[in-house]
Amino acid sequence: MPGPFGTVSDDGLTLPGVHIGIPGNLTVRAGGDIRGSGGSRDTRGPGFTLQGGTAALAAGRDIGSEQTPLSIVVGGLVTNPDGSSGVTKTDASIKAGRSLFFGVAEDYGLREIQTLTADSRLTLIARTGDILIKPGKVTGSFAQARRIFPASFTAQADEGSVIFETGTTPLSFWPSSTGEIRI
């Protein structure tokens, strides 16, 4: 990574990385770092869009950086046989051998049909370093929704700390009767 840059929404959200449509699974294993574009003008970190399915990202060292954190779009939009729309579950597991720098986890269903994918799960693990969760400045017509984390969320730093840098905006999670938050 980074892979191809692509627009994944009508309001201009672009994520460098991999875009998986419905159905789809993604597995990435790197012996070293998984980094974004970087540079003084391009601060987009690595990213992926997974519209339903399972994602497993693992790096022997760092994922993202403080300047270019990992961001993802999860959940999917499907058209049912009767013509109505629905959303699909996504399970994303991201494991760094050292530190993990994370930005946003946008819900595709919320953005496209204003329906949350309440069953989606996000797991962040750092083995020997820290997890920095820093949503940063999010813009566009769904800016607030882009700052909402999945209802089932785990952040585990085996030998480090989990650090939230949210500024004056509180951290929010998708509503769900079955969700759980583990830090």
Accessible surface in RSA format (square Angstrom, percent):
REM  Atomic radii and reference values for relative SASA: ProtOr
REM  Chains: A
REM  Algorithm: Lee & Richards
REM  Probe-radius: 1.40
REM  Slices: 20
REM RES _ NUM      All-atoms   Total-Side   Main-Chain    Non-polar    All polar
REM                ABS   REL    ABS   REL    ABS   REL    ABS   REL    ABS   REL
RES MET A   1    74.07  38.4   8.93   5.9  65.15 155.1  13.04  11.1  61.03  80.9
RES PRO A   2    60.99  44.5  38.48  35.1  22.51  81.8  38.48  31.8  22.51 139.9
RES GLY A   3    27.18  33.5   0.00   N/A  27.18  33.5  20.80  57.1   6.38  14.3
RES PRO A   4    99.61  72.6  87.14  79.4  12.47  45.3  98.82  81.6   0.79   4.9
RES PHE A   5    95.49  47.8  66.90  41.4  28.59  74.4  67.17  40.7  28.32  81.1
RES GLY A   6    25.54  31.5   0.00   N/A  25.54  31.5  25.41  69.7   0.13   0.3
RES THR A   7    92.79  66.0  61.23  62.1  31.57  75.2  35.71  48.0  57.08  86.3
RES VAL A   8    29.23  19.2  14.21  12.9  15.02  36.2  23.08  20.1   6.15  16.7
RES SER A   9    11.63   9.8   1.06   1.4  10.56  24.3   8.64  18.4   2.99   4.2
RES ASP A  10   155.38 108.8 116.66 116.1  38.72  91.6  42.99 101.2 112.39 112.1
RES ASP A  11    53.18  37.3  21.62  21.5  31.56  74.6  32.40  76.2  20.78  20.7
RES GLY A  12    46.74  57.6   0.00   N/A  46.74  57.6  28.85  79.2  17.89  40.1
RES LEU A  13    29.90  16.6  24.01  17.2   5.88  14.8  29.43  20.7   0.46   1.2
RES THR A  14    43.55  31.0  34.80  35.3   8.75  20.8  23.40  31.4  20.15  30.5
RES LEU A  15    11.51   6.4  11.51   8.2   0.00   0.0  11.51   8.1   0.00   0.0
RES PRO A  16     1.19   0.9   1.13   1.0   0.06   0.2   1.13   0.9   0.06   0.4
RES GLY A  17     0.04   0.0   0.00   N/A   0.04   0.0   0.04   0.1   0.00   0.0
RES VAL A  18    41.33  27.2  39.07  35.4   2.26   5.4  41.33  35.9   0.00   0.0
RES HIS A  19    66.55  36.4  38.62  26.8  27.93  71.4  38.91  40.1  27.63  32.2
RES ILE A  20    37.17  21.2  33.57  25.0   3.60   8.7  36.51  26.3   0.67   1.8
RES GLY A  21    41.55  51.2   0.00   N/A  41.55  51.2  28.29  77.6  13.26  29.7
RES ILE A  22    67.97  38.7  36.08  26.9  31.89  76.9  36.08  26.0  31.89  86.5
RES PRO A  23   125.31  91.3 107.29  97.8  18.02  65.5 108.30  89.4  17.01 105.7
RES GLY A  24    14.79  18.2   0.00   N/A  14.79  18.2  12.61  34.6   2.18   4.9
RES ASN A  25   110.40  76.1  85.24  82.4  25.16  60.6  23.93  57.6  86.47  83.6
RES LEU A  26    17.14   9.5  13.81   9.9   3.33   8.4  16.05  11.3   1.09   2.9
RES THR A  27    85.20  60.6  57.65  58.4  27.55  65.7  31.51  42.3  53.69  81.2
RES VAL A  28    29.92  19.7  26.13  23.7   3.79   9.1  29.92  26.0   0.00   0.0
RES ARG A  29   179.19  75.2 144.87  73.9  34.31  81.7  63.56  86.9 115.62  70.1
RES ALA A  30    31.61  29.1  18.66  28.8  12.96  29.5  25.50  35.9   6.12  16.2
RES GLY A  31    74.12  91.4   0.00   N/A  74.12  91.4  43.70 119.9  30.42  68.1
RES GLY A  32    29.55  36.4   0.00   N/A  29.55  36.4  21.58  59.2   7.98  17.9
RES ASP A  33    44.20  31.0  18.06  18.0  26.15  61.8   6.48  15.3  37.72  37.6
RES ILE A  34     6.36   3.6   3.52   2.6   2.85   6.9   6.36   4.6   0.00   0.0
RES ARG A  35    88.51  37.2  86.31  44.0   2.20   5.2  45.24  61.8  43.27  26.2
RES GLY A  36    10.82  13.3   0.00   N/A  10.82  13.3   0.03   0.1  10.79  24.2
RES SER A  37    41.62  35.2   9.10  12.1  32.52  74.9  13.76  29.3  27.85  39.0
RES GLY A  38    23.62  29.1   0.00   N/A  23.62  29.1  19.17  52.6   4.45  10.0
RES GLY A  39    63.67  78.5   0.00   N/A  63.67  78.5  40.66 111.6  23.01  51.5
RES SER A  40   115.99  98.0  73.70  98.4  42.28  97.4  58.83 125.3  57.15  80.1
RES ARG A  41   233.53  98.1 196.47 100.2  37.06  88.2  74.22 101.4 159.31  96.6
RES ASP A  42    39.73  27.8  36.11  35.9   3.62   8.6  26.20  61.7  13.53  13.5
RES THR A  43    83.46  59.4  74.18  75.2   9.28  22.1  40.80  54.8  42.66  64.5
RES ARG A  44    81.23  34.1  75.16  38.3   6.07  14.5  42.20  57.7  39.03  23.7
RES GLY A  45     7.21   8.9   0.00   N/A   7.21   8.9   0.09   0.2   7.12  15.9
RES PRO A  46     0.34   0.2   0.00   0.0   0.34   1.2   0.00   0.0   0.34   2.1
RES GLY A  47     0.00   0.0   0.00   N/A   0.00   0.0   0.00   0.0   0.00   0.0
RES PHE A  48     0.03   0.0   0.00   0.0   0.03   0.1   0.03   0.0   0.00   0.0
RES THR A  49     1.03   0.7   1.03   1.0   0.00   0.0   1.03   1.4   0.00   0.0
RES LEU A  50     0.00   0.0   0.00   0.0   0.00   0.0   0.00   0.0   0.00   0.0
RES GLN A  51    35.11  19.6  35.11  25.7   0.00   0.0   0.19   0.4  34.92  26.5
RES GLY A  52     4.30   5.3   0.00   N/A   4.30   5.3   4.30  11.8   0.00   0.0
RES GLY A  53    26.05  32.1   0.00   N/A  26.05  32.1  19.12  52.5   6.94  15.5
RES THR A  54    70.57  50.2  69.73  70.7   0.83   2.0  43.38  58.3  27.19  41.1
RES ALA A  55     0.12   0.1   0.00   0.0   0.12   0.3   0.00   0.0   0.12   0.3
RES ALA A  56    32.76  30.1  32.35  49.9   0.40   0.9  32.64  46.0   0.12   0.3
RES LEU A  57     1.75   1.0   0.00   0.0   1.75   4.4   0.15   0.1   1.60   4.3
RES ALA A  58    28.66  26.3  28.35  43.8   0.31   0.7  28.51  40.2   0.15   0.4
RES ALA A  59     7.40   6.8   0.00   0.0   7.40  16.8   1.97   2.8   5.43  14.4
RES GLY A  60    41.13  50.7   0.00   N/A  41.13  50.7  24.89  68.3  16.24  36.4
RES ARG A  61   109.36  45.9 109.36  55.7   0.00   0.0  28.49  38.9  80.87  49.0
RES ASP A  62    16.00  11.2  16.00  15.9   0.00   0.0   0.00   0.0  16.00  16.0
RES ILE A  63     0.00   0.0   0.00   0.0   0.00   0.0   0.00   0.0   0.00   0.0
RES GLY A  64     0.00   0.0   0.00   N/A   0.00   0.0   0.00   0.0   0.00   0.0
RES SER A  65    16.09  13.6  15.90  21.2   0.20   0.5  12.09  25.7   4.01   5.6
RES GLU A  66    81.30  46.7  73.84  55.9   7.46  17.8  12.40  24.0  68.90  56.3
RES GLN A  67   130.88  73.2 114.60  83.8  16.28  38.8  59.45 126.5  71.43  54.2
RES THR A  68     6.94   4.9   6.94   7.0   0.00   0.0   2.69   3.6   4.25   6.4
RES PRO A  69    28.35  20.7  26.47  24.1   1.88   6.8  26.47  21.9   1.88  11.7
RES LEU A  70     0.00   0.0   0.00   0.0   0.00   0.0   0.00   0.0   0.00   0.0
RES SER A  71    16.85  14.2  16.85  22.5   0.00   0.0   5.46  11.6  11.38  15.9
RES ILE A  72     0.43   0.2   0.00   0.0   0.43   1.0   0.00   0.0   0.43   1.2
RES VAL A  73     0.91   0.6   0.87   0.8   0.05   0.1   0.87   0.8   0.05   0.1
RES VAL A  74     2.67   1.8   2.67   2.4   0.00   0.0   2.67   2.3   0.00   0.0
RES GLY A  75     0.00   0.0   0.00   N/A   0.00   0.0   0.00   0.0   0.00   0.0
RES GLY A  76     0.00   0.0   0.00   N/A   0.00   0.0   0.00   0.0   0.00   0.0
RES LEU A  77    51.96  28.9  39.49  28.2  12.47  31.3  39.49  27.7  12.47  33.6
RES VAL A  78    40.40  26.6  35.22  31.9   5.18  12.5  40.38  35.1   0.02   0.0
RES THR A  79   107.13  76.2  77.40  78.5  29.74  70.9  46.83  62.9  60.30  91.2
RES ASN A  80    52.56  36.2  48.01  46.4   4.55  11.0  10.20  24.5  42.36  40.9
RES PRO A  81   149.17 108.7 104.41  95.2  44.76 162.7 118.32  97.7  30.86 191.8
RES ASP A  82   118.92  83.3  76.76  76.4  42.16  99.7  50.61 119.1  68.32  68.1
RES GLY A  83    54.07  66.7   0.00   N/A  54.07  66.7  29.54  81.1  24.53  54.9
RES SER A  84    52.96  44.8  41.43  55.3  11.53  26.6  46.43  98.9   6.53   9.1
RES SER A  85    56.48  47.7  30.99  41.4  25.48  58.7   7.95  16.9  48.53  68.0
RES GLY A  86    18.40  22.7   0.00   N/A  18.40  22.7  18.40  50.5   0.00   0.0
RES VAL A  87    45.72  30.1  20.85  18.9  24.87  59.9  20.85  18.1  24.87  67.4
RES THR A  88    34.42  24.5  29.89  30.3   4.53  10.8  34.42  46.2   0.00   0.0
RES LYS A  89   119.94  58.5 106.49  65.3  13.45  32.0  50.73  45.7  69.21  73.7
RES THR A  90     0.23   0.2   0.00   0.0   0.23   0.6   0.12   0.2   0.11   0.2
RES ASP A  91    47.29  33.1  46.80  46.6   0.49   1.2   7.31  17.2  39.99  39.9
RES ALA A  92     0.15   0.1   0.15   0.2   0.00   0.0   0.15   0.2   0.00   0.0
RES SER A  93    27.99  23.7  27.44  36.6   0.55   1.3  23.29  49.6   4.71   6.6
RES ILE A  94     0.00   0.0   0.00   0.0   0.00   0.0   0.00   0.0   0.00   0.0
RES LYS A  95    80.91  39.5  80.16  49.2   0.75   1.8  28.07  25.3  52.84  56.3
RES ALA A  96     0.69   0.6   0.00   0.0   0.69   1.6   0.69   1.0   0.00   0.0
RES GLY A  97    18.59  22.9   0.00   N/A  18.59  22.9  13.71  37.6   4.88  10.9
RES ARG A  98    99.73  41.9  99.73  50.8   0.00   0.0  40.76  55.7  58.98  35.7
RES SER A  99    20.87  17.6  20.87  27.9   0.00   0.0   3.83   8.1  17.05  23.9
RES LEU A 100     0.06   0.0   0.00   0.0   0.06   0.2   0.00   0.0   0.06   0.2
RES PHE A 101    37.00  18.5  37.00  22.9   0.00   0.0  37.00  22.4   0.00   0.0
RES PHE A 102     0.09   0.0   0.00   0.0   0.09   0.2   0.00   0.0   0.09   0.3
RES GLY A 103     2.12   2.6   0.00   N/A   2.12   2.6   2.12   5.8   0.00   0.0
RES VAL A 104    16.14  10.6  16.00  14.5   0.14   0.3  16.14  14.0   0.00   0.0
RES ALA A 105     0.49   0.4   0.00   0.0   0.49   1.1   0.00   0.0   0.49   1.3
RES GLU A 106     3.29   1.9   3.29   2.5   0.00   0.0   2.78   5.4   0.51   0.4
RES ASP A 107     1.29   0.9   0.00   0.0   1.29   3.1   0.00   0.0   1.29   1.3
RES TYR A 108    32.53  15.2  32.53  18.5   0.00   0.0   2.22   1.7  30.31  37.4
RES GLY A 109     0.00   0.0   0.00   N/A   0.00   0.0   0.00   0.0   0.00   0.0
RES LEU A 110    30.40  16.9  30.40  21.7   0.00   0.0  30.40  21.3   0.00   0.0
RES ARG A 111    11.82   5.0   5.55   2.8   6.27  14.9   5.68   7.8   6.14   3.7
RES GLU A 112    62.50  35.9  39.64  30.0  22.86  54.4   2.37   4.6  60.13  49.1
RES ILE A 113    49.66  28.3  33.14  24.7  16.51  39.8  36.59  26.4  13.06  35.5
RES GLN A 114   115.90  64.8  92.24  67.4  23.66  56.3  52.65 112.1  63.25  48.0
RES THR A 115    60.15  42.8  57.15  57.9   3.00   7.1  40.59  54.5  19.56  29.6
RES LEU A 116    41.66  23.2  28.94  20.7  12.72  32.0  28.94  20.3  12.72  34.2
RES THR A 117     3.16   2.3   2.77   2.8   0.40   0.9   3.16   4.3   0.00   0.0
RES ALA A 118    34.29  31.5  29.69  45.8   4.60  10.5  29.69  41.8   4.60  12.2
RES ASP A 119    88.69  62.1  77.47  77.1  11.22  26.5  16.47  38.8  72.22  72.0
RES SER A 120     0.63   0.5   0.63   0.8   0.00   0.0   0.63   1.3   0.00   0.0
RES ARG A 121    82.51  34.6  80.45  41.0   2.07   4.9  17.72  24.2  64.79  39.3
RES LEU A 122     0.67   0.4   0.57   0.4   0.10   0.2   0.57   0.4   0.10   0.3
RES THR A 123    24.46  17.4  24.46  24.8   0.00   0.0  14.99  20.1   9.47  14.3
RES LEU A 124     0.00   0.0   0.00   0.0   0.00   0.0   0.00   0.0   0.00   0.0
RES ILE A 125    16.19   9.2  16.19  12.1   0.00   0.0  16.19  11.7   0.00   0.0
RES ALA A 126     0.00   0.0   0.00   0.0   0.00   0.0   0.00   0.0   0.00   0.0
RES ARG A 127    96.06  40.3  95.04  48.4   1.03   2.4  39.43  53.9  56.63  34.3
RES THR A 128    76.74  54.6  56.21  57.0  20.53  48.9  48.78  65.5  27.96  42.3
RES GLY A 129    13.40  16.5   0.00   N/A  13.40  16.5  13.40  36.8   0.00   0.0
RES ASP A 130    54.83  38.4  54.07  53.8   0.76   1.8   8.56  20.1  46.28  46.2
RES ILE A 131     0.00   0.0   0.00   0.0   0.00   0.0   0.00   0.0   0.00   0.0
RES LEU A 132    14.11   7.9  13.53   9.7   0.58   1.5  13.53   9.5   0.58   1.6
RES ILE A 133     0.00   0.0   0.00   0.0   0.00   0.0   0.00   0.0   0.00   0.0
RES LYS A 134    66.83  32.6  65.16  40.0   1.68   4.0  34.74  31.3  32.09  34.2
RES PRO A 135    10.52   7.7   0.90   0.8   9.62  35.0   0.90   0.7   9.62  59.8
RES GLY A 136    35.80  44.1   0.00   N/A  35.80  44.1  32.48  89.1   3.32   7.4
RES LYS A 137   191.40  93.4 149.77  91.9  41.62  99.1 101.32  91.2  90.08  96.0
RES VAL A 138    28.45  18.7  10.06   9.1  18.39  44.3  13.27  11.5  15.18  41.2
RES THR A 139    84.16  59.9  76.87  77.9   7.30  17.4  47.18  63.4  36.99  55.9
RES GLY A 140    40.84  50.4   0.00   N/A  40.84  50.4  21.61  59.3  19.23  43.1
RES SER A 141    89.48  75.6  47.13  62.9  42.35  97.6  53.47 113.9  36.01  50.5
RES PHE A 142    58.78  29.4  55.38  34.3   3.40   8.8  58.78  35.6   0.00   0.0
RES ALA A 143    23.32  21.4  21.58  33.3   1.74   4.0  21.58  30.4   1.74   4.6
RES GLN A 144   127.51  71.3 122.90  89.8   4.61  11.0  65.12 138.6  62.38  47.3
RES ALA A 145    16.38  15.1  13.09  20.2   3.29   7.5  14.08  19.8   2.30   6.1
RES ARG A 146     9.00   3.8   8.61   4.4   0.39   0.9   1.47   2.0   7.52   4.6
RES ARG A 147    28.48  12.0  27.20  13.9   1.28   3.1  11.04  15.1  17.44  10.6
RES ILE A 148    39.71  22.6  39.51  29.4   0.19   0.5  39.53  28.5   0.18   0.5
RES PHE A 149     0.50   0.3   0.50   0.3   0.00   0.0   0.50   0.3   0.00   0.0
RES PRO A 150     0.66   0.5   0.66   0.6   0.00   0.0   0.66   0.5   0.00   0.0
RES ALA A 151     5.13   4.7   2.21   3.4   2.93   6.7   2.70   3.8   2.43   6.4
RES SER A 152     7.34   6.2   7.34   9.8   0.00   0.0   0.32   0.7   7.02   9.8
RES PHE A 153     0.28   0.1   0.00   0.0   0.28   0.7   0.13   0.1   0.15   0.4
RES THR A 154    12.07   8.6  12.05  12.2   0.02   0.0   7.13   9.6   4.94   7.5
RES ALA A 155     0.71   0.7   0.00   0.0   0.71   1.6   0.00   0.0   0.71   1.9
RES GLN A 156    67.31  37.6  63.80  46.6   3.51   8.4  25.73  54.8  41.58  31.5
RES ALA A 157    20.12  18.5   0.87   1.3  19.25  43.8   0.87   1.2  19.25  51.0
RES ASP A 158    68.72  48.1  32.75  32.6  35.97  85.1  24.67  58.1  44.05  43.9
RES GLU A 159   132.76  76.2  95.32  72.1  37.45  89.2  39.47  76.3  93.29  76.2
RES GLY A 160    32.19  39.7   0.00   N/A  32.19  39.7  10.94  30.0  21.25  47.6
RES SER A 161    59.67  50.4  53.83  71.8   5.84  13.4  22.05  47.0  37.61  52.7
RES VAL A 162    36.40  24.0   9.87   8.9  26.53  63.9   9.87   8.6  26.53  72.0
RES ILE A 163    70.53  40.1  67.37  50.2   3.16   7.6  70.53  50.8   0.00   0.0
RES PHE A 164    71.71  35.9  46.63  28.9  25.08  65.3  46.63  28.3  25.08  71.8
RES GLU A 165    72.40  41.6  63.07  47.7   9.32  22.2  29.66  57.4  42.74  34.9
RES THR A 166    28.75  20.4  20.23  20.5   8.52  20.3   4.65   6.2  24.10  36.4
RES GLY A 167    76.14  93.9   0.00   N/A  76.14  93.9  43.09 118.2  33.05  74.0
RES THR A 168   143.80 102.3 109.99 111.5  33.81  80.6  89.11 119.7  54.69  82.7
RES THR A 169    39.18  27.9  36.45  36.9   2.73   6.5  11.68  15.7  27.50  41.6
RES PRO A 170   102.27  74.5  89.51  81.6  12.76  46.4  98.63  81.4   3.64  22.6
RES LEU A 171    48.74  27.1  23.31  16.7  25.44  63.9  24.82  17.4  23.92  64.4
RES SER A 172    46.31  39.1  41.75  55.7   4.56  10.5  20.31  43.3  26.00  36.4
RES PHE A 173    54.15  27.1  32.38  20.1  21.77  56.6  32.38  19.6  21.77  62.3
RES TRP A 174     4.80   1.9   0.00   0.0   4.80  11.3   0.00   0.0   4.80   7.8
RES PRO A 175    92.66  67.5  78.01  71.1  14.65  53.3  88.62  73.2   4.05  25.2
RES SER A 176    41.19  34.8   2.14   2.9  39.05  90.0   9.66  20.6  31.53  44.2
RES SER A 177   122.56 103.6  72.69  97.0  49.87 114.9  57.90 123.3  64.65  90.6
RES THR A 178   105.74  75.2  78.50  79.6  27.24  64.9  76.53 102.8  29.21  44.2
RES GLY A 179    31.58  38.9   0.00   N/A  31.58  38.9   4.80  13.2  26.77  60.0
RES GLU A 180    79.44  45.6  72.14  54.6   7.30  17.4  30.66  59.3  48.78  39.8
RES ILE A 181    87.13  49.6  56.42  42.0  30.71  74.0  56.42  40.6  30.71  83.3
RES ARG A 182   134.60  56.5 130.03  66.3   4.57  10.9  37.38  51.1  97.22  58.9
RES ILE A 183   113.84  64.8  51.09  38.1  62.75 151.2  67.24  48.4  46.59 126.4
END  Absolute sums over single chains surface
CHAIN  1 A     8340.3       5913.4       2426.8       4414.5       3925.8
END  Absolute sums over all chains
TOTAL          8340.3       5913.4       2426.8       4414.5       3925.8
